Amino acid sequence: MKHAVVTGAASGIGADCCKDLLMRGWTVFGLDRDEAGLDQLISLAKANGQIFVPIACDVSDSGSVSRAFECIGSATGFLDALVCSAGIFRTGPLLDMREEDFDALFAINTKGAWLSARAALPFLKAGAGKEAAARIVFVASAAALRPKVGGGAYAASKAALIHLTRVLAVELADQPILVNAVAPATVDTPLTQRLAAEAAHNGYRVSGTSPLGRVGQPADVTSVIRFLLSPDSGYVTGTVLPIDGGTSAAFRPT
């Protein structure tokens, strides 16, 4: 049986990724601050005879991450995959943004992924083999490829994550651990629904429909993550895969 850790597991892309892995027979350790959201996944997993282990964790806190992986270590000695989906969004003009919001973006979106990868490394090394590399997938953003006014700090935190992806992929290539990132544009999640609802008050507008004529769904992202965790991606590392329906490919005037 394969084992994975998913951060940001309680909702959105992280929750959909957990469901996909569970459906395919993986044991999943779900990390999130939202314990109520984790409880919903527990109920779903139990109903389907699946193994989901919820762990309350703040990925921006090194102590919390260490404690989470101590729990994981008590349950298993190896991991096949780490998916870092935990993230937050803060809007506003760069020079009007509160310092605490700026810091929070980098603490969770960038540092949180780094802390999680660092803590997972011994388990990923134990799970890596000659025939099957272990995997790390970071959930970045299309904003890192095409930043937008009003979301500059968020874009910067995700751009930093992309550079961590590239360097870490080379540093871990001989382990063997494959490291890649996905870069979704607007995805229909509770977070983007809230941002759209608040647009009238904060002036920030989500990107909306892609050139393909719709916004993304969590399953659109999960299916690409599934590929990056599969044997089919055995020669893919250090890449960033946009999942945006063509949004970042070219500017289309409206």
SERO-4910 file (N, C-alpha, C, O; in steps of 0.05 Angstrom, whole numbers):
BEGIN
 pado doro    nc1    nc2    nc3   cac1   cac2   cac3    cc1    cc2    cc3    oc1    oc2    oc3
  Met    A     17    -24      0      0      0      0     17     25      0     37     26     14
  Lys    A     10     45    -16     25     69    -18     16     89      4     -7     89     12
  His    A     35    107     12     29    126     33     35    154     22     56    159     10
  Ala    A     17    173     28     21    201     20     13    220     42     -4    214     59
  Val    A     26    243     43     19    265     60      8    287     42     20    293     21
  Val    A    -15    298     49    -26    321     35    -31    344     54    -45    340     74
  Thr    A    -18    366     49    -23    390     66    -46    406     54    -51    405     30
  Gly    A    -59    422     70    -83    436     61   -105    416     53   -120    420     34
  Ala    A   -107    395     69   -124    372     61   -154    377     66   -170    361     56
  Ala    A   -161    397     81   -189    399     91   -208    410     70   -232    407     73
  Ser    A   -198    423     49   -217    435     29   -203    439      3   -179    435      0
  Gly    A   -219    446    -17   -209    453    -44   -192    432    -57   -200    408    -57
  Ile    A   -170    440    -69   -153    421    -84   -142    400    -66   -141    376    -73
  Gly    A   -134    407    -42   -123    387    -23   -142    365    -16   -135    342    -16
  Ala    A   -167    373    -11   -188    353     -4   -194    335    -28   -197    311    -25
  Asp    A   -195    347    -52   -200    331    -76   -178    311    -81   -182    288    -89
  Cys    A   -153    320    -76   -130    303    -79   -131    279    -60   -125    257    -67
  Cys    A   -138    285    -35   -141    264    -15   -162    243    -24   -157    219    -22
  Lys    A   -184    252    -34   -205    234    -42   -196    217    -65   -202    193    -66
  Asp    A   -181    229    -84   -171    214   -107   -151    192    -98   -152    170   -107
  Leu    A   -133    199    -80   -113    180    -70   -127    158    -55   -120    134    -58
  Leu    A   -146    165    -38   -160    145    -22   -175    125    -41   -175    101    -36
  Met    A   -187    136    -61   -202    119    -80   -184     99    -94   -193     78   -102
  Arg    A   -158    107    -97   -139     89   -111   -124     72    -91   -104     59    -99
  Gly    A   -132     71    -66   -121     52    -47    -97     62    -31    -84     46    -17
  Trp    A    -91     88    -32    -69     99    -17    -78    103     12   -101    108     18
  Thr    A    -59    101     30    -62    111     58    -55    141     57    -33    148     48
  Val    A    -72    158     67    -68    187     65    -67    200     93    -85    196    109
  Phe    A    -46    215     98    -44    231    122    -51    260    113    -36    272     98
  Gly    A    -73    270    124    -82    297    116    -75    317    137    -84    315    160
  Leu    A    -61    338    130    -52    359    148    -68    385    142    -70    393    119
  Asp    A    -78    397    163    -93    422    160    -98    434    187    -99    420    207
  Arg    A   -103    461    187   -112    474    212   -142    470    217   -151    473    239
  Asp    A   -156    465    195   -185    462    196   -193    434    204   -196    416    187
  Glu    A   -196    430    230   -202    403    240   -230    394    232   -235    370    228
  Ala    A   -248    412    230   -276    405    221   -275    394    193   -289    375    187
  Gly    A   -260    407    176   -258    397    148   -245    370    147   -253    353    131
  Leu    A   -225    365    164   -212    339    165   -232    318    174   -232    295    165
  Asp    A   -250    325    193   -270    306    203   -288    297    181   -296    273    180
  Gln    A   -294    314    162   -311    306    139   -297    284    122   -310    266    113
  Leu    A   -271    287    119   -256    267    104   -255    241    119   -255    219    107
  Ile    A   -253    242    145   -253    218    162   -278    202    157   -278    178    152
  Ser    A   -301    216    158   -327    202    154   -329    190    126   -338    167    123
  Leu    A   -320    204    106   -320    194     79   -303    169     76   -311    150     64
  Ala    A   -279    171     87   -260    148     85   -271    123    100   -270    101     89
  Lys    A   -282    127    123   -293    105    138   -316     92    123   -318     67    123
  Ala    A   -333    108    110   -356     97     96   -347     80     72   -362     62     63
  Asn    A   -323     85     62   -313     70     38   -290     51     45   -278     40     27
  Gly    A   -285     46     71   -265     28     79   -236     37     72   -219     20     67
  Gln    A   -232     63     72   -206     74     65   -191     84     90   -203     87    111
  Ile    A   -166     88     87   -149     96    110   -140    125    107   -122    131     91
  Phe    A   -153    142    123   -146    170    123   -139    178    152   -154    173    171
  Val    A   -115    190    155   -105    197    182   -104    227    183    -87    240    171
  Pro    A   -122    240    199   -122    269    201   -102    279    222    -99    267    243
  Ile    A    -88    300    215    -69    311    234    -71    342    233    -67    354    213
  Ala    A    -79    353    256    -80    383    258    -52    394    256    -34    386    271
  Cys    A    -48    413    238    -22    423    233    -23    451    220    -39    456    202
  Asp    A     -6    468    230     -2    495    218     25    493    204     46    493    217
  Val    A     25    492    177     49    487    162     69    510    164     93    507    157
  Ser    A     60    534    173     79    556    176     95    555    202    113    571    206
  Asp    A     88    536    220    100    533    246    118    508    246    108    486    243
  Ser    A    144    512    249    162    489    247    156    468    269    159    444    264
  Gly    A    149    477    293    142    459    314    118    442    308    117    418    313
  Ser    A     98    455    296     73    441    289     79    420    267     69    398    268
  Val    A     96    428    248    103    409    226    119    386    237    114    363    230
  Ser    A    137    391    255    153    370    267    136    350    282    139    326    280
  Arg    A    117    361    298     99    343    313     81    326    294     76    303    300
  Ala    A     73    339    272     56    324    253     71    300    241     61    278    239
  Phe    A     97    305    234    112    283    222    122    263    243    129    240    236
  Glu    A    123    271    268    127    251    289    104    231    290    108    207    293
  Cys    A     80    242    287     56    225    286     57    206    262     50    183    264
  Ile    A     65    217    239     67    201    215     88    179    219     84    157    211
  Gly    A    110    187    231    131    167    236    123    144    254    132    122    251
  Ser    A    105    150    272     95    129    290     76    110    276     72     88    285
  Ala    A     66    119    253     47    102    238     60     88    215     51     66    207
  Thr    A     81     99    203     94     87    180    123     96    179    130    117    189
  Gly    A    140     80    167    168     87    164    175     98    137    199    105    132
  Phe    A    155    101    120    162    111     93    138    126     81    115    123     90
  Leu    A    144    143     61    124    156     45    131    153     16    154    153      8
  Asp    A    110    151      0    114    151    -29    111    178    -41    121    184    -62
  Ala    A     96    196    -27     90    222    -39     83    243    -18     73    237      3
  Leu    A     90    267    -24     82    291     -9     69    310    -29     81    318    -49
  Val    A     45    319    -23     31    339    -39     26    363    -21     12    361     -1
  Cys    A     38    386    -28     36    410    -12     15    429    -25     21    443    -44
  Ser    A     -9    428    -14    -31    444    -24    -39    466     -6    -56    483    -13
  Ala    A    -28    467     18    -36    488     38    -29    516     27     -6    520     17
  Gly    A    -47    534     28    -42    561     18    -63    581     26    -86    573     33
  Ile    A    -56    606     26    -75    627     32    -73    649     10    -54    649     -5
  Phe    A    -92    666     10    -92    688     -9    -98    714      5   -117    715     22
  Arg    A    -83    734      0    -88    761     10    -87    781    -13    -69    779    -30
  Thr    A   -105    799    -14   -106    818    -37    -99    846    -28    -99    852     -4
  Gly    A    -95    863    -48    -90    891    -42    -65    902    -57    -47    886    -63
  Pro    A    -65    928    -62    -41    940    -74    -16    934    -56    -18    934    -32
  Leu    A      6    930    -68     30    921    -54     37    940    -31     43    931     -9
  Leu    A     37    965    -36     47    984    -16     25    992      4     31   1006     23
  Asp    A      1    982      0    -20    986     20    -25    962     37    -40    962     57
  Met    A    -12    940     30    -16    914     44     -5    915     73     16    927     77
  Arg    A    -19    903     91    -10    902    119     14    883    120     15    863    106
  Glu    A     33    889    137     57    873    140     50    844    148     62    825    138
  Glu    A     31    841    166     24    815    175     12    798    153     15    773    152
  Asp    A     -3    810    134    -13    796    111      9    787     92      9    765     82
  Phe    A     27    805     87     50    799     70     66    775     82     73    756     68
  Asp    A     72    777    108     87    756    121     72    729    120     84    708    116
  Ala    A     46    730    124     30    706    125     31    691     98     32    667     97
  Leu    A     30    706     76     31    694     49     56    678     46     55    655     37
  Phe    A     79    689     53    104    675     49    107    653     70    119    632     65
  Ala    A     97    657     94    100    637    116     85    612    109     95    590    114
  Ile    A     62    614     97     46    590     90     52    580     62     57    557     58
  Asn    A     51    598     42     53    589     14     81    580      7     84    562    -10
  Thr    A    101    592     19    129    586     11    143    570     33    151    548     29
  Lys    A    145    583     56    159    570     79    145    544     87    158    524     94
  Gly    A    118    544     87    104    520     95    110    496     78    112    474     87
  Ala    A    112    501     52    119    479     33    148    469     39    153    445     38
  Trp    A    166    488     44    194    481     50    196    465     76    210    445     77
  Leu    A    182    474     96    182    460    122    171    432    119    182    412    130
  Ser    A    150    429    104    137    403    100    156    384     84    158    361     91
  Ala    A    169    395     63    187    378     48    211    369     65    220    347     63
  Arg    A    221    388     81    244    381     98    236    359    118    252    341    123
  Ala    A    213    361    130    204    342    150    198    315    137    202    294    149
  Ala    A    188    315    112    181    291     98    205    276     87    203    252     81
  Leu    A    227    290     84    250    278     69    259    251     79    263    233     62
  Pro    A    263    246    105    272    220    113    253    197    105    261    175     99
  Phe    A    227    204    106    206    184     99    206    179     69    202    157     59
  Leu    A    209    201     53    210    198     24    235    183     15    233    167     -3
  Lys    A    257    187     28    281    172     22    277    142     27    285    125     12
  Ala    A    263    136     49    257    108     56    238     96     36    239     72     31
  Gly    A    220    112     24    201    102      5    211    100    -24    200     87    -41
  Ala    A    233    114    -29    244    115    -56    259     89    -62    272     78    -45
  Gly    A    256     80    -87    270     55    -95    281     57   -123    276     77   -137
  Lys    A    295     37   -131    307     37   -158    286     37   -180    290     49   -201
  Glu    A    263     25   -175    243     23   -195    221     44   -193    207     50   -212
  Ala    A    219     57   -170    198     77   -166    208     99   -148    213     95   -124
  Ala    A    212    122   -159    221    146   -144    198    155   -126    174    152   -133
  Ala    A    205    167   -104    185    181    -88    179    208   -101    194    217   -118
  Arg    A    157    221    -93    148    245   -107    142    267    -87    132    262    -66
  Ile    A    148    292    -96    138    316    -83    124    333   -104    135    337   -125
  Val    A    100    341    -98     85    359   -116     77    384   -100     63    382    -79
  Phe    A     85    407   -109     77    432    -97     55    445   -113     56    445   -138
  Val    A     34    455   -100     13    469   -114     20    499   -114     17    513    -94
  Ala    A     30    508   -137     37    536   -140     13    551   -152    -10    546   -142
  Ser    A     16    568   -171     -6    583   -182      2    595   -209     25    602   -214
  Ala    A    -18    598   -227    -14    612   -252     -6    641   -247      6    654   -264
  Ala    A    -13    651   -223     -5    679   -216     25    682   -215     35    704   -219
  Ala    A     39    660   -210     69    661   -210     80    664   -238    102    674   -241
  Leu    A     64    656   -258     73    658   -286     63    684   -299     76    696   -316
  Arg    A     39    693   -290     28    719   -300     15    733   -276     -9    730   -271
  Pro    A     31    750   -262     20    763   -238     -1    783   -245     -4    792   -268
  Lys    A    -17    790   -225    -40    808   -230    -40    830   -209    -34    825   -185
  Val    A    -47    854   -218    -50    877   -199    -70    870   -178    -92    860   -183
  Gly    A    -63    875   -153    -81    868   -131    -73    842   -117    -81    836    -95
  Gly    A    -57    826   -131    -48    800   -120    -18    796   -122     -9    774   -124
  Gly    A     -4    818   -121     25    817   -126     41    801   -105     59    786   -112
  Ala    A     33    804    -79     48    790    -58     42    760    -60     60    744    -56
  Tyr    A     17    753    -65     10    725    -69     26    713    -92     37    691    -90
  Ala    A     27    727   -115     42    718   -138     71    714   -131     83    694   -140
  Ala    A     82    732   -116    111    730   -109    116    706    -91    136    693    -94
  Ser    A     97    700    -73    101    677    -56    100    651    -72    114    632    -65
  Lys    A     83    650    -93     82    626   -109    105    625   -129    114    603   -136
  Ala    A    115    648   -138    138    648   -156    162    637   -140    179    622   -151
  Ala    A    165    645   -115    186    634    -98    184    604    -95    204    590    -96
  Leu    A    159    594    -93    155    566    -90    164    551   -116    174    529   -114
  Ile    A    159    563   -139    168    551   -164    198    548   -165    208    528   -174
  His    A    212    569   -156    242    567   -156    252    546   -136    271    533   -141
  Leu    A    238    544   -113    245    522    -95    241    495   -108    257    477   -104
  Thr    A    219    492   -123    214    467   -137    237    460   -155    246    437   -155
  Arg    A    246    479   -171    267    473   -191    293    465   -178    306    445   -186
  Val    A    301    480   -158    327    474   -145    325    448   -129    344    432   -130
  Leu    A    303    444   -114    300    420    -99    300    395   -116    310    374   -109
  Ala    A    288    397   -140    287    375   -159    316    365   -165    321    341   -167
  Val    A    334    384   -170    361    376   -177    376    366   -152    391    347   -154
  Glu    A    371    378   -129    385    370   -105    376    342    -96    392    328    -84
  Leu    A    352    334   -103    342    307    -94    342    287   -116    332    264   -112
  Ala    A    352    294   -140    350    276   -163    363    249   -158    354    228   -168
  Asp    A    385    248   -142    399    223   -138    388    207   -115    400    186   -107
  Gln    A    365    215   -103    355    200    -79    342    174    -85    347    155    -70
  Pro    A    324    169   -105    313    188   -124    286    198   -114    268    183   -107
  Ile    A    283    225   -114    257    238   -108    251    258   -129    268    276   -134
  Leu    A    229    255   -142    221    274   -164    205    297   -152    187    292   -136
  Val    A    211    321   -160    198    345   -149    187    362   -171    202    370   -189
  Asn    A    161    366   -171    148    382   -191    127    400   -179    120    397   -155
  Ala    A    117    419   -195     96    437   -186     74    439   -206     79    435   -230
  Val    A     50    444   -197     28    450   -215     20    479   -210     24    490   -188
  Ala    A     10    492   -231      4    521   -229    -24    526   -239    -28    534   -262
  Pro    A    -44    522   -221    -72    527   -230    -78    557   -232    -67    573   -217
  Ala    A    -96    563   -250   -108    590   -251   -133    589   -233   -134    574   -213
  Thr    A   -154    604   -239   -178    604   -223   -190    576   -221   -196    564   -242
  Val    A   -194    567   -197   -206    540   -192   -230    545   -174   -229    560   -155
  Asp    A   -252    531   -180   -277    535   -165   -274    521   -137   -282    498   -134
  Thr    A   -264    535   -118   -260    525    -91   -273    545    -72   -280    567    -80
  Pro    A   -277    538    -46   -288    557    -27   -272    583    -25   -284    604    -21
  Leu    A   -246    581    -29   -229    605    -28   -236    625    -50   -241    648    -45
  Thr    A   -237    615    -75   -243    632    -98   -272    642    -97   -278    664   -106
  Gln    A   -290    626    -87   -318    634    -84   -320    658    -65   -335    677    -69
  Arg    A   -304    656    -43   -304    679    -24   -292    704    -36   -302    726    -32
  Leu    A   -270    700    -51   -257    723    -64   -276    737    -84   -278    761    -85
  Ala    A   -291    721    -99   -310    732   -118   -332    748   -103   -341    769   -113
  Ala    A   -341    737    -81   -362    750    -65   -353    776    -53   -368    795    -50
  Glu    A   -327    778    -47   -316    802    -34   -306    823    -54   -297    844    -46
  Ala    A   -308    816    -80   -296    834   -100   -307    862    -99   -293    881   -104
  Ala    A   -333    864    -93   -346    890    -93   -334    908    -71   -336    933    -72
  His    A   -323    896    -50   -313    911    -28   -283    916    -29   -273    937    -21
  Asn    A   -267    897    -40   -238    901    -40   -227    908    -67   -203    914    -69
  Gly    A   -243    907    -88   -234    915   -114   -218    894   -130   -211    898   -153
  Tyr    A   -213    871   -117   -198    850   -131   -217    833   -147   -239    826   -138
  Arg    A   -209    826   -171   -226    809   -188   -211    784   -195   -188    784   -203
  Val    A   -224    761   -191   -212    736   -199   -211    735   -230   -226    749   -243
  Ser    A   -194    718   -241   -190    717   -269   -214    709   -285   -217    716   -308
  Gly    A   -231    692   -273   -255    684   -287   -250    662   -307   -232    646   -304
  Thr    A   -267    661   -328   -266    639   -347   -240    640   -363   -229    661   -369
  Ser    A   -230    616   -370   -206    613   -386   -213    614   -415   -236    615   -422
  Pro    A   -193    614   -433   -199    612   -462   -215    587   -469   -228    587   -490
  Leu    A   -214    567   -452   -231    543   -457   -260    547   -450   -277    530   -454
  Gly    A   -266    571   -438   -294    577   -433   -305    570   -406   -329    571   -402
  Arg    A   -288    564   -387   -297    557   -360   -274    562   -340   -251    565   -348
  Val    A   -281    561   -315   -261    561   -294   -253    532   -288   -268    514   -294
  Gly    A   -231    528   -275   -222    502   -269   -238    490   -245   -250    504   -229
  Gln    A   -238    464   -244   -249    449   -222   -226    435   -207   -206    429   -219
  Pro    A   -230    430   -181   -208    416   -167   -199    390   -181   -175    384   -180
  Ala    A   -218    376   -193   -210    351   -207   -191    356   -230   -175    338   -237
  Asp    A   -192    380   -242   -174    386   -264   -145    387   -254   -126    378   -268
  Val    A   -142    396   -229   -115    397   -217   -107    370   -207    -84    361   -211
  Thr    A   -126    356   -194   -120    330   -183   -111    310   -204    -94    293   -199
  Ser    A   -123    312   -228   -116    293   -249    -87    297   -258    -73    277   -265
  Val    A    -77    321   -258    -49    326   -265    -31    317   -242     -9    306   -247
  Ile    A    -39    322   -218    -23    311   -195    -22    281   -196     -1    269   -191
  Arg    A    -44    268   -204    -44    239   -207    -23    230   -226     -9    211   -222
  Phe    A    -21    245   -249      0    238   -268     28    241   -256     45    224   -260
  Leu    A     32    263   -241     59    268   -230     66    247   -208     90    244   -201
  Leu    A     46    234   -197     51    213   -177     53    185   -190     58    165   -176
  Ser    A     48    183   -216     47    157   -229     73    149   -243     90    166   -246
  Pro    A     76    124   -250    100    115   -265    103    130   -291    126    132   -301
  Asp    A     82    140   -303     84    154   -328    101    179   -327    110    189   -348
  Ser    A    105    190   -303    121    215   -300    149    209   -290    161    226   -278
  Gly    A    158    185   -294    184    176   -282    208    192   -292    229    190   -279
  Tyr    A    206    206   -314    228    222   -324    222    252   -323    234    268   -338
  Val    A    203    259   -306    195    287   -303    202    298   -276    192    288   -256
  Thr    A    219    317   -275    226    330   -249    235    359   -254    247    365   -275
  Gly    A    229    376   -235    236    404   -238    218    420   -256    225    442   -265
  Thr    A    195    409   -262    176    422   -281    154    437   -266    149    432   -243
  Val    A    142    456   -280    119    471   -271     97    468   -292    101    478   -315
  Leu    A     76    455   -286     54    450   -306     31    469   -301     17    466   -281
  Pro    A     26    488   -319      3    505   -317    -23    489   -321    -24    472   -339
  Ile    A    -42    494   -304    -69    482   -307    -89    505   -308   -101    511   -287
  Asp    A    -91    517   -331   -105    543   -332   -122    546   -357   -132    569   -362
  Gly    A   -127    526   -372   -143    528   -396   -133    548   -416   -149    559   -432
  Gly    A   -107    553   -416    -95    572   -435    -92    601   -425    -84    618   -440
  Thr    A    -99    605   -400   -100    632   -389    -72    646   -391    -71    670   -398
  Ser    A    -51    631   -384    -25    644   -384    -10    642   -411     12    651   -414
  Ala    A    -23    629   -431    -10    625   -457     -7    651   -472     14    656   -484
  Ala    A    -28    668   -472    -27    693   -487    -49    711   -475    -69    702   -465
  Phe    A    -44    737   -477    -63    757   -468    -86    760   -488    -81    763   -512
  Arg    A   -110    759   -478   -134    762   -495   -149    787   -486   -162    786   -465
  Pro    A   -149    809   -501   -163    833   -493   -193    828   -491   -204    812   -506
  Thr    A   -206    841   -472   -235    838   -468   -248    864   -474   -273    866   -472
***
